[in-house]
């Protein structure tokens, strides 16, 4: 499964692990993804999303309905 947030679109970033002797080796920075179920009262159904914790904070602040409306307007399939 891909490690991409379904709301914010965050995905794996690449960078360097830097040792004490300044040797750089490649590494990956994974997003903090969580599977979460939400109830949408307008559609009277549950959906399960794989979202980052920052997107979860956005949902708690703005509400699931407005966040889904913005995501669908951007063209994300949710």
N, C-alpha and C positions, 0 to 999 in steps of 0.2 A: 504494500500500500504506500502511496506517496505521502510524504510528510509535508502537507500543505494545508493551511488554515482555510476552511470553506467560506469564511466571512471576510477576513482581512487580506487573504492571499499570501500571508507570510510563508516562506519556505526556507529550505536549508541554505545557509550562507557558507562560503569557503574562506579560509584564511590560513594563517601560519601559527604553528606552535613554536614558540621561541624559547630555546634552552638558555641556561645560565651563560654558556659560551657563545650565545647569539647565533646558534645554528637553527635555521628555519626549516621546519618540515610541515607538510600540508595537513590540515585538519578540517573538520566540519563543525559548524555551529548549528545545532538542531533547534527548531522552535519548540516551545513548551506547549504541546498539543494535548487536549483532553477530549474524551468523548462525553457528550452531554445531551440529555433529552430535554426538549422544551415543548410546552403545550402552547399552541396558537389558538386563542379563543375565536378569532374571526373565521378560521377554517375548521374549527372544532376537531383538531387532530394533534397528535404528537409527532415531532420530528427529532431525529438524532443527528447531531452535527459534530464534526471533529474540528474544534476551534482552539485557537491559542488563548492563553489566560488573559492577554490584553484585550482580545475580542470579547471574552466573557465579562470583563469589567465594563466594556462599552455597552453590552447587552443589559447589564444590571443598571447602568446609568440611564440609557435611553429607552429601553424596552425592546423585546424581541420583535414586535411588529414593525417598528420604525427601522430597525437594523436590517430586517429581511427585505423591506421595501427598497432601501438604498442598495442592497446587494443585487436585487433583481433588476434595478434600474441600471446598474453597472454591467449587467449581462452575466453575472454569476448564476449558475444553476443551483438553486436551493429549494 
